[in-house]
Amino acid sequence: MLQTISINLSHSEFTNLINTAVITAIDNRLKPSEQDELLTIEQAKQYLKCSAVFLWKCRKEGKIKAVNAGKKVLYPKSNLNEYLQLKTKRS
């Protein structure tokens, strides 16, 4: 059953509500967890001991997750650790 809820907000209240929701969503996406360190491409390459091309392919294939922060690509360290664990289990 579909219910309709009506809320009366002024234009500025509605704008503030949307802005707060967007900022919260961005913060949550940029910070996968409070303790998770975000690594740059160079740091991730050193951590995994691989090339930039290999890292890019793994990201495109969905093997390693990354976060886009503007023009930067950041790799949560926990995702790199998950990849290493899966790779070790397969061997």
Secondary structure as UniProt FT lines:
FT   HELIX           11..30
FT   TURN            34..35
FT   STRAND          38..39
FT   HELIX           41..48
FT   HELIX           52..60
FT   TURN            61..62
FT   STRAND          67..69
FT   TURN            70..71
FT   STRAND          72..76
FT   HELIX           77..90
//
